[in-house]
Amino acid sequence: MNWFSGIVVYLLIWWVVLFTVLPWKSRPPRNPRTGHATSAPKAPNLGVKFVATSVIAGFLWLVVYLLIDQGFIDYRAIAMQMMREDNAL
């Protein structure tokens, strides 16, 4: 995996992990103010969630990198197989 592919894979993993982490400890207020969304969290803690997302995504990226580097996942072979199947149609 070259550096560009590594960055793209990290960003994709980060984005998916962010949507997994966002609901953590999000509780709506008991008495929402008039004009505010009743489902808006009282304290979203986005900074903590962004740091947690970055750490988790870094770990998952490392796992994906090792799987690709060791040959368990060969995305070039997968792409070639998909091209052969497209040309066979």
N, C-alpha and C positions, 0 to 999 in steps of 0.2 A: 504494500500500500504506500503510495507516495504521499507527500505532505499535504497536497490539496485534497486528496481522497480522505486522508485522516481528519482534516478539519471538517469536511462535509459530514463524515460519519459522526464526529463528535457533536456537531450542531444538531443533527437529526436526533441523536440519542438525548441530548440536553433538552430539546423541545418536548419530546415524549415524556421524559422524567419530570419536567416542569408541570405538565398537566396532571401527573400522578401525585406530585407533592403539594400542589395548590390547596387541596381540601384539608390538609393536615391542620388540626387545631383551629379550624375556622368555625366560629359559632356566631350566629346572628345575635344582635342585642335583644334584651328582654323587652325593652320599651323603645322601639325605634322612633326617631323624631319625625314630625310631619314633613312630608316632602322627600324623605329618604327612602330608598328601597328597603323593604322589610327583610330581604334576604342578604343584604350586604353585611359582611363580617364586621364585628366590633373592632378587632385588631388583626389586620391581615398578616402582619409580620413578614412582609415580602423580602426584606433583606436576608433574614434567616433562611427563608425558603429558597432564595437564589443561591446562597452558599451551599445549602444541602443538595440542591439540584446539581450544582457544579461538581461537588465531591462524588455524588452517586454516578453522575454521567462520566466522570473521569475513570472511575473504577470499571464501569461497564464498557467504556471505550477500550480500556486496557485488555479486558477479556476478549472483546471482538478482535482487537489487533493481534493478540496472541493466537487466536483461532485461525485468522487469515495467514499470519506469518508461519505457523506450523503446518499449514496446508489442510487443516480440517475443513475450512471453507475456501473454495476456489471460485471466486466470483467471475474470473475471466472464463473459466470453463463453463460456468452457468450461463454467461452471456453468449458464448459460442453455441451452446446447445439451443438456446432460445432463437438464435439467428438461423440455425439449421432447420428448426421446426417451422419458423416463419417462411423460409424459402421452400419448404416441402409442400406448403399449402398451395 
